Amino acid sequence: MKKNKEIADLTVVGGGPAGMTAALEASRLGLKVILIERNELGGSLRLARKVANFPPWPPVAGSFLVEVFQKRIFSAGIEILKDQVLRLKSPDHTQKCYHLVLKKFGQLRSRTVILATGQEFFLPEGLNFKREAYFFPGELDLYRLKRGSKMAIIGGGEVALDQALLYADWGAEVVVFSRSSLKANPELLKEVESSEVKIRLNAVLFSTCQRKTSGVVVKWISASGGDYKEEFDYLVVACGKRPSLPVISGRSVFELPLSEDYPGVATRLPGLYLAGDLKNGRQRYVSLAVADGLLAGYEAFRFIENMRKRGEL
């Protein structure tokens, strides 16, 4: 596509389950679709050791589902740009389309946009660790792990526990640090309890430092107030996620109330839709993301059809 001349019917920003589903549905309905993903297709689904809440499939690795999605995307011939959207300018009276400013490919124009950018990990307030001392989930190459490597994971939610079991599967000695009780579904909790993963509940980490050779020293306080320190080969922070968004006409999309007509995916900006983890918060389910993608893709199609009926195309 000639980015500065042609206008896409739909641009989907984010290549996770919601974004890929939206692109597939809109393409199936005949729209000219561009899918933009700054990393690899799959989003956070690529990180999941086991997905047990996607009804069409038995419990399966997230990477397997990503491969299924990718085959559909490639066979549909959907144009994919590996890039990051920095800014999104909404339509005005002269230009009835969105302007997307990309990091590498400049600008493109699109009549409708679906934001399915998901959430990104961040270091929560109070954890003043140097960036080189820790990894976020997905950043550590599993093939670097040696059997017996000591792994510390900060977080007591489902992402942290899923990652703990993943590293344990690869032969690592895993310790999970949680400031409170574990928060996960019963099936996952049971699996963690029956594994060799060690849990440090009510543990408050207050510092890390690099070891002279490699790895980190973690200092923490127990519930009883005792000070401890342990040495680890790797430290993974999996306790904070926030929406990942481009700048939209100078403000966050969350300052824009959702449309009363379509509270599921539409915003008050005509032709702009939200889908997946970006809008669902802690309800990070593949089935919800797929449902969002189907609805958003259909609504984008209906928006374009209405433009055609009004003679605007």
KATASUL-V717817 format. One record per pair of residues at least 12 apart in sequence whose C-alpha atoms are under 10 Angstrom apart, sorted by sequence separation. I is the first residue (numbers start at 0). J is the second residue. D is the distance in whole Angstrom. If there is no record, write none. Layout:
[[I J D] [I J D]]
//
This chain:
[[9 21 10] [10 22 8] [22 34 7] [47 59 9] [48 60 5] [49 61 6] [50 62 10] [86 98 8] [87 99 5] [88 100 8] [96 108 6] [97 109 5] [98 110 9] [151 163 9] [163 175 7] [205 217 8] [206 218 5] [207 219 9] [216 228 7] [217 229 5] [218 230 9] [255 267 6] [256 268 9] [275 287 7] [276 288 7] [279 291 9] [9 22 8] [21 34 9] [47 60 6] [48 61 6] [49 62 9] [50 63 10] [86 99 6] [87 100 6] [95 108 10] [96 109 5] [97 110 6] [99 112 9] [122 135 9] [150 163 8] [162 175 10] [204 217 7] [205 218 6] [206 219 7] [216 229 6] [217 230 6] [253 266 9] [255 268 8] [274 287 9] [275 288 4] [278 291 9] [11 25 10] [46 60 9] [47 61 5] [48 62 8] [49 63 10] [50 64 9] [85 99 8] [86 100 5] [87 101 9] [94 108 10] [95 109 9] [96 110 4] [97 111 7] [98 112 10] [120 134 10] [121 135 8] [152 166 10] [204 218 6] [205 219 6] [215 229 8] [216 230 4] [217 231 7] [252 266 8] [258 272 10] [264 278 8] [274 288 7] [275 289 8] [19 34 8] [45 60 8] [46 61 7] [47 62 7] [48 63 10] [84 99 7] [85 100 6] [86 101 7] [95 110 7] [96 111 7] [97 112 7] [120 135 7] [160 175 8] [203 218 9] [204 219 4] [205 220 8] [215 230 6] [216 231 6] [252 267 10] [257 272 9] [263 278 9] [274 289 9] [275 290 8] [276 291 10] [9 25 8] [18 34 8] [19 35 10] [44 60 9] [45 61 5] [46 62 7] [47 63 10] [83 99 10] [84 100 6] [85 101 6] [86 102 9] [94 110 10] [95 111 10] [96 112 9] [119 135 9] [120 136 8] [136 152 10] [150 166 8] [159 175 8] [202 218 10] [203 219 5] [204 220 6] [214 230 7] [215 231 5] [216 232 9] [252 268 9] [257 273 9] [263 279 10] [274 290 9] [275 291 6] [8 25 9] [9 26 9] [18 35 9] [19 36 10] [44 61 5] [45 62 5] [47 64 10] [83 100 9] [84 101 5] [85 102 6] [135 152 10] [149 166 10] [150 167 9] [159 176 9] [181 198 9] [202 219 6] [203 220 5] [204 221 9] [213 230 10] [214 231 6] [215 232 6] [216 233 10] [217 234 9] [274 291 5] [275 292 7] [8 26 10] [18 36 9] [43 61 9] [44 62 7] [45 63 8] [83 101 6] [84 102 6] [85 103 10] [90 108 10] [133 151 10] [134 152 9] [135 153 10] [148 166 9] [149 167 10] [159 177 9] [180 198 10] [202 220 6] [203 221 7] [213 231 9] [214 232 4] [215 233 7] [216 234 9] [273 291 8] [274 292 6] [42 61 10] [43 62 10] [44 63 9] [45 64 8] [82 101 7] [83 102 5] [84 103 9] [87 106 10] [90 109 10] [133 152 10] [148 167 10] [180 199 10] [181 200 8] [201 220 8] [202 221 5] [203 222 8] [213 232 7] [214 233 6] [215 234 7] [252 271 10] [272 291 10] [273 292 9] [274 293 9] [14 34 7] [41 61 9] [44 64 8] [45 65 6] [81 101 10] [82 102 6] [83 103 8] [84 104 10] [86 106 10] [88 108 10] [89 109 10] [90 110 9] [146 166 10] [147 167 9] [151 171 10] [155 175 7] [179 199 9] [180 200 6] [181 201 10] [199 219 10] [201 221 6] [202 222 6] [210 230 8] [212 232 10] [213 233 9] [214 234 8] [252 272 10] [272 292 10] [274 294 9] [275 295 10] [8 29 9] [9 30 7] [10 31 9] [11 32 7] [12 33 8] [13 34 7] [14 35 7] [15 36 8] [19 40 8] [41 62 8] [44 65 7] [45 66 9] [80 101 10] [81 102 10] [82 103 6] [83 104 9] [84 105 10] [87 108 10] [89 110 10] [90 111 10] [146 167 9] [148 169 9] [149 170 9] [150 171 6] [151 172 9] [152 173 7] [153 174 9] [154 175 7] [155 176 7] [156 177 9] [160 181 9] [174 195 9] [175 196 7] [176 197 9] [177 198 8] [178 199 8] [179 200 6] [180 201 7] [200 221 8] [201 222 5] [202 223 9] [203 224 10] [205 226 10] [207 228 9] [209 230 10] [210 231 9] [252 273 9] [274 295 7] [8 30 6] [9 31 6] [10 32 6] [11 33 6] [12 34 6] [13 35 6] [14 36 5] [18 40 9] [19 41 8] [43 65 10] [81 103 9] [82 104 7] [84 106 9] [89 111 10] [136 158 8] [144 166 8] [146 168 10] [147 169 9] [148 170 7] [149 171 6] [150 172 6] [151 173 6] [152 174 6] [153 175 6] [154 176 6] [155 177 5] [159 181 10] [160 182 9] [161 183 10] [173 195 8] [174 196 6] [175 197 6] [176 198 6] [177 199 6] [178 200 6] [179 201 5] [199 221 8] [200 222 8] [201 223 9] [202 224 9] [204 226 10] [206 228 9] [207 229 10] [208 230 10] [209 231 10] [210 232 9] [272 294 10] [273 295 7] [274 296 10] [7 30 8] [8 31 5] [9 32 5] [10 33 5] [11 34 5] [12 35 5] [13 36 5] [14 37 8] [18 41 9] [19 42 10] [41 64 8] [42 65 9] [80 103 10] [81 104 9] [82 105 10] [89 112 10] [136 159 8] [146 169 7] [147 170 6] [148 171 5] [149 172 5] [150 173 5] [151 174 5] [152 175 5] [153 176 5] [154 177 5] [155 178 8] [159 182 10] [160 183 8] [164 187 9] [172 195 8] [173 196 5] [174 197 5] [175 198 5] [176 199 5] [177 200 5] [178 201 4] [179 202 8] [199 222 9] [202 225 10] [203 226 10] [204 227 9] [207 230 10] [209 232 10] [272 295 6] [7 31 6] [8 32 6] [9 33 6] [10 34 6] [11 35 6] [12 36 6] [13 37 8] [14 38 8] [15 39 9] [16 40 9] [17 41 9] [18 42 9] [41 65 5] [80 104 9] [141 165 9] [145 169 8] [146 170 5] [147 171 5] [148 172 6] [149 173 6] [150 174 6] [151 175 6] [152 176 6] [153 177 6] [154 178 8] [155 179 7] [156 180 9] [157 181 8] [158 182 10] [159 183 10] [171 195 10] [172 196 7] [173 197 6] [174 198 6] [175 199 6] [176 200 6] [177 201 6] [178 202 5] [179 203 9] [202 226 10] [204 228 9] [271 295 9] [272 296 9] [6 31 9] [7 32 6] [8 33 8] [9 34 9] [10 35 7] [11 36 9] [12 37 9] [13 38 9] [14 39 8] [15 40 6] [16 41 6] [17 42 9] [40 65 7] [41 66 8] [87 112 9] [137 162 9] [141 166 8] [144 169 7] [145 170 7] [146 171 6] [147 172 6] [148 173 8] [149 174 8] [150 175 8] [151 176 7] [152 177 9] [153 178 9] [154 179 9] [155 180 7] [156 181 6] [157 182 7] [158 183 9] [171 196 9] [172 197 8] [173 198 9] [174 199 7] [175 200 8] [176 201 8] [177 202 6] [178 203 6] [202 227 10] [253 278 9] [270 295 10] [6 32 10] [7 33 7] [13 39 10] [14 40 5] [15 41 4] [16 42 7] [39 65 10] [40 66 9] [136 162 7] [144 170 8] [145 171 7] [146 172 8] [147 173 9] [154 180 10] [155 181 5] [156 182 5] [157 183 5] [161 187 8] [164 190 8] [168 194 10] [176 202 6] [177 203 7] [178 204 8] [272 298 8] [13 40 8] [14 41 6] [15 42 4] [16 43 9] [41 68 8] [142 169 9] [144 171 7] [154 181 8] [155 182 6] [156 183 6] [157 184 8] [160 187 8] [161 188 10] [164 191 7] [167 194 8] [168 195 10] [175 202 9] [176 203 8] [177 204 9] [207 234 9] [263 290 10] [264 291 7] [271 298 10] [272 299 8] [13 41 9] [14 42 6] [15 43 7] [16 44 7] [40 68 9] [41 69 8] [141 169 8] [154 182 9] [155 183 8] [156 184 9] [160 188 8] [163 191 8] [167 195 8] [176 204 8] [263 291 7] [264 292 9] [270 298 8] [271 299 8] [13 42 8] [14 43 10] [15 44 7] [40 69 7] [161 190 10] [167 196 7] [265 294 10] [270 299 7] [15 45 9] [157 187 8] [160 190 9] [161 191 9] [164 194 8] [166 196 9] [264 294 7] [265 295 8] [269 299 10] [270 300 10] [157 188 9] [160 191 7] [163 194 10] [164 195 9] [263 294 8] [264 295 6] [270 301 10] [271 302 10] [40 72 10] [84 116 10] [156 188 10] [163 195 10] [164 196 7] [263 295 9] [264 296 10] [270 302 7] [0 33 9] [83 116 10] [163 196 7] [243 276 10] [244 277 8] [261 294 10] [265 298 8] [269 302 8] [270 303 9] [163 197 9] [242 276 8] [243 277 7] [261 295 10] [264 298 9] [265 299 10] [241 276 10] [242 277 6] [160 196 9] [241 277 8] [242 278 8] [242 279 10] [261 298 9] [34 72 10] [160 198 10] [242 280 8] [40 79 10] [241 280 8] [240 280 9] [241 281 10] [40 81 9] [240 281 9] [38 80 10] [39 81 8] [178 220 10] [34 77 7] [35 78 9] [36 79 7] [37 80 8] [38 81 7] [155 198 9] [176 219 9] [178 221 9] [179 222 10] [32 76 10] [33 77 7] [34 78 6] [35 79 6] [36 80 6] [37 81 5] [38 82 8] [155 199 10] [178 222 9] [23 68 9] [32 77 6] [33 78 5] [34 79 5] [35 80 5] [36 81 5] [37 82 4] [38 83 9] [155 200 9] [176 221 10] [19 65 10] [26 72 10] [31 77 8] [32 78 7] [33 79 6] [34 80 6] [35 81 6] [36 82 6] [37 83 5] [150 196 10] [151 197 10] [152 198 10] [153 199 10] [154 200 10] [155 201 10] [31 78 9] [32 79 9] [33 80 7] [34 81 9] [35 82 6] [36 83 7] [37 84 8] [16 64 9] [20 68 8] [23 71 8] [27 75 8] [34 82 10] [35 83 7] [36 84 9] [16 65 8] [19 68 7] [23 72 7] [26 75 8] [35 84 8] [153 202 10] [15 65 8] [19 69 8] [22 72 8] [23 73 10] [26 76 9] [153 203 10] [20 71 9] [26 77 7] [153 204 9] [16 68 8] [19 71 9] [20 72 9] [23 75 7] [15 68 9] [16 69 10] [19 72 7] [22 75 9] [23 76 10] [14 68 10] [23 77 8] [14 69 10] [22 77 8] [22 78 10] [174 231 9] [19 77 10] [173 231 9] [172 231 9] [172 232 10] [173 233 10] [174 234 10] [175 235 10] [176 236 10] [178 238 10] [171 232 10] [173 234 10] [177 238 9] [175 237 10] [176 238 10] [150 214 10] [151 215 9] [14 79 9] [37 102 9] [149 214 9] [150 215 10] [35 101 9] [151 217 8] [14 81 10] [10 78 10] [11 79 10] [12 80 10] [13 81 10] [10 79 10] [13 82 10] [12 82 10] [13 83 9] [12 83 8] [13 84 9] [12 84 7] [163 235 9] [42 115 10] [162 235 9] [42 116 8] [43 117 8] [133 207 9] [163 237 10] [42 117 8] [43 118 8] [132 207 7] [162 237 8] [33 109 9] [42 118 9] [43 119 9] [132 208 7] [159 235 9] [32 109 9] [42 119 10] [126 203 10] [127 204 10] [128 205 9] [129 206 9] [131 208 10] [132 209 7] [159 236 8] [160 237 9] [0 78 8] [31 109 10] [125 203 10] [126 204 7] [127 205 8] [128 206 7] [129 207 8] [131 209 9] [132 210 10] [151 229 9] [159 237 5] [32 111 10] [33 112 10] [34 113 10] [35 114 10] [36 115 10] [37 116 10] [125 204 9] [126 205 7] [127 206 7] [128 207 6] [129 208 8] [151 230 9] [158 237 7] [159 238 7] [32 112 10] [35 115 10] [36 116 8] [125 205 8] [126 206 7] [127 207 9] [128 208 8] [129 209 9] [149 229 10] [150 230 9] [151 231 6] [157 237 9] [158 238 8] [159 239 10] [35 116 10] [125 206 10] [126 207 9] [132 213 10] [133 214 9] [149 230 8] [150 231 6] [151 232 8] [152 233 9] [153 234 8] [154 235 9] [156 237 8] [157 238 10] [158 239 10] [132 214 8] [133 215 8] [149 231 5] [150 232 6] [151 233 6] [152 234 6] [153 235 6] [154 236 7] [155 237 8] [156 238 7] [132 215 7] [148 231 8] [149 232 5] [150 233 5] [151 234 5] [152 235 5] [153 236 5] [154 237 5] [155 238 7] [156 239 10] [131 215 10] [132 216 9] [148 232 6] [149 233 7] [150 234 6] [151 235 6] [152 236 6] [153 237 6] [154 238 4] [132 217 10] [147 232 10] [148 233 8] [149 234 9] [150 235 8] [151 236 8] [152 237 7] [153 238 6] [154 239 8] [152 238 9] [153 239 10] [10 97 9] [12 99 10] [145 232 10] [8 96 9] [9 97 10] [144 232 9] [7 96 9] [10 99 9] [47 136 10] [144 233 9] [6 96 8] [7 97 10] [46 136 7] [47 137 9] [6 97 9] [22 113 9] [46 137 6] [6 98 10] [21 113 8] [45 137 8] [46 138 10] [43 136 9] [21 115 9] [43 137 8] [139 233 9] [3 98 10] [18 113 8] [139 234 10] [17 113 10] [18 114 8] [19 115 9] [139 235 8] [2 99 10] [10 107 9] [17 114 9] [18 115 5] [138 235 9] [10 108 8] [11 109 10] [17 115 6] [18 116 8] [137 235 9] [9 108 9] [10 109 6] [16 115 9] [17 116 9] [18 117 9] [134 233 8] [135 234 9] [136 235 7] [7 107 8] [8 108 9] [9 109 6] [10 110 8] [11 111 9] [12 112 7] [13 113 8] [14 114 10] [15 115 7] [17 117 9] [133 233 7] [134 234 6] [135 235 5] [136 236 7] [3 104 10] [6 107 7] [7 108 6] [8 109 6] [9 110 6] [10 111 6] [11 112 6] [12 113 6] [13 114 7] [14 115 7] [15 116 8] [16 117 10] [132 233 8] [133 234 5] [134 235 5] [135 236 5] [136 237 6] [2 104 8] [3 105 8] [4 106 10] [5 107 8] [6 108 5] [7 109 5] [8 110 5] [9 111 5] [10 112 5] [11 113 5] [12 114 5] [13 115 5] [14 116 8] [15 117 8] [132 234 7] [133 235 6] [134 236 6] [135 237 6] [136 238 10] [2 105 8] [3 106 6] [4 107 8] [5 108 7] [6 109 5] [7 110 6] [8 111 6] [9 112 6] [10 113 6] [11 114 6] [12 115 6] [13 116 4] [14 117 9] [132 235 9] [133 236 7] [134 237 9] [135 238 9] [2 106 6] [3 107 5] [4 108 8] [5 109 9] [6 110 7] [7 111 8] [8 112 9] [9 113 7] [10 114 9] [11 115 7] [12 116 6] [13 117 7] [135 239 10] [1 106 10] [2 107 5] [3 108 7] [6 111 10] [7 112 9] [11 116 9] [12 117 10] [1 107 8] [2 108 7] [0 107 9] [2 109 10] [47 157 10] [48 158 10] [126 236 10] [47 158 8] [50 161 10] [46 158 9] [48 160 10] [49 161 8] [48 161 6] [49 162 10] [123 236 9] [47 161 7] [48 162 7] [122 236 7] [123 237 10] [43 158 10] [46 161 9] [47 162 8] [48 163 9] [49 164 10] [121 236 8] [122 237 9] [123 238 7] [124 239 10] [46 162 8] [48 164 8] [49 165 9] [120 236 8] [121 237 8] [122 238 8] [123 239 6] [48 165 6] [120 237 7] [121 238 8] [122 239 6] [123 240 9] [47 165 8] [48 166 9] [120 238 8] [121 239 5] [122 240 9] [46 165 9] [120 239 6] [121 240 6] [48 168 9] [119 239 8] [120 240 4] [121 241 7] [118 239 10] [119 240 5] [120 241 7] [118 240 6] [119 241 6] [120 242 9] [117 240 10] [118 241 5] [119 242 6] [120 243 9] [117 241 8] [118 242 4] [119 243 6] [117 242 6] [118 243 5] [119 244 9] [158 283 10] [116 242 8] [117 243 6] [118 244 8] [116 243 6] [117 244 8] [115 243 9] [116 244 6] [114 243 10] [115 244 9] [116 245 9] [114 244 8] [114 245 9] [51 186 9] [51 187 9] [49 187 10] [114 252 10] [101 245 10] [100 245 9] [99 245 9] [100 246 10] [99 247 9] [98 248 10] [114 264 10] [113 264 9] [113 265 9] [117 273 10] [87 244 10] [111 268 10] [112 269 10] [113 270 8] [114 271 8] [115 272 9] [116 273 9] [117 274 8] [118 275 9] [86 244 9] [87 245 7] [88 246 8] [89 247 7] [90 248 10] [111 269 8] [112 270 6] [113 271 6] [114 272 6] [115 273 6] [116 274 8] [117 275 6] [118 276 6] [119 277 10] [85 244 8] [86 245 5] [87 246 6] [88 247 6] [89 248 6] [110 269 10] [111 270 5] [112 271 5] [113 272 5] [114 273 5] [115 274 5] [116 275 8] [117 276 5] [118 277 6] [84 244 9] [85 245 5] [86 246 5] [87 247 5] [88 248 5] [110 270 7] [111 271 6] [112 272 6] [113 273 6] [114 274 6] [115 275 6] [116 276 8] [117 277 4] [118 278 9] [84 245 6] [85 246 6] [86 247 6] [87 248 6] [88 249 8] [109 270 10] [110 271 9] [111 272 8] [112 273 9] [113 274 7] [114 275 9] [115 276 7] [116 277 6] [117 278 8] [118 279 10] [83 245 9] [84 246 9] [85 247 9] [86 248 7] [87 249 9] [115 277 6] [116 278 10] [117 279 9] [118 280 8] [86 249 8] [87 250 10] [114 277 8] [115 278 8] [117 280 9] [118 281 10] [86 250 10] [114 278 9] [118 283 10] [117 283 9] [117 288 10] [96 269 10] [97 270 9] [115 288 9] [96 270 9] [97 271 9] [115 291 9] [115 292 8] [90 268 9] [89 268 8] [90 269 9] [113 292 9] [89 269 9] [90 270 9] [115 295 10] [89 270 9] [114 295 9] [89 271 9] [113 295 7] [112 295 9] [113 296 8] [112 296 10] [111 296 10] [113 298 10] [113 299 8] [111 298 10] [112 299 8] [111 299 6] [110 299 9] [111 300 9] [111 302 8] [110 302 9] [111 303 8] [110 303 8] [110 306 10] [110 312 10] [95 311 9] [64 285 10] [61 285 10] [13 243 10] [13 244 10] [53 284 8] [54 285 10] [55 286 9] [12 244 10] [52 284 7] [53 285 6] [54 286 8] [12 245 10] [43 276 9] [51 284 10] [52 285 7] [53 286 6] [42 276 10] [50 284 9] [51 285 10] [52 286 7] [53 287 9] [50 285 8] [53 289 10] [44 283 10] [43 283 9] [44 284 9] [44 285 8] [43 285 10] [21 274 9] [20 274 10] [18 273 10] [17 273 9] [18 274 7] [17 274 6] [18 275 8] [16 274 10] [17 275 5] [15 274 10] [16 275 8] [17 276 8] [15 275 8] [16 276 10] [17 277 10] [9 270 9] [10 271 10] [11 272 9] [12 273 10] [13 274 10] [15 276 9] [9 271 10] [11 273 10] [12 274 10] [13 275 10] [11 274 10] [13 277 10] [32 296 10] [30 296 9] [21 288 10] [25 292 9] [16 284 10] [17 285 8] [20 288 8] [21 289 8] [24 292 8] [25 293 8] [28 296 9] [16 285 7] [17 286 9] [19 288 10] [20 289 6] [21 290 9] [23 292 9] [24 293 6] [25 294 10] [27 296 9] [28 297 8] [30 299 9] [31 300 10] [15 285 9] [16 286 9] [17 287 8] [18 288 8] [19 289 8] [20 290 8] [21 291 8] [22 292 8] [23 293 8] [24 294 9] [25 295 9] [26 296 8] [27 297 10] [30 300 7] [16 287 9] [17 288 4] [18 289 8] [20 291 8] [21 292 4] [22 293 9] [24 295 9] [25 296 5] [26 297 10] [28 299 10] [29 300 8] [16 288 6] [17 289 5] [20 292 5] [21 293 5] [24 296 5] [25 297 6] [28 300 7] [15 288 8] [16 289 6] [17 290 8] [18 291 9] [19 292 7] [20 293 6] [21 294 8] [22 295 9] [23 296 8] [24 297 7] [25 298 9] [27 300 10] [28 301 10] [30 303 8] [15 289 9] [16 290 10] [17 291 6] [18 292 6] [19 293 10] [20 294 9] [21 295 6] [22 296 7] [25 299 7] [26 300 9] [30 304 10] [16 291 9] [17 292 4] [18 293 9] [20 295 9] [21 296 4] [22 297 10] [24 299 10] [25 300 6] [16 292 8] [17 293 8] [20 296 8] [21 297 8] [24 300 9] [25 301 10] [15 292 10] [17 294 10] [18 295 9] [19 296 10] [21 298 10] [17 295 9] [18 296 9] [21 299 9] [17 296 10] [11 292 10] [11 295 10] [11 296 9] [9 296 9] [10 299 10] [9 299 7] [8 299 8] [9 300 8] [8 300 8] [8 302 10] [9 303 9] [8 303 7]]
//
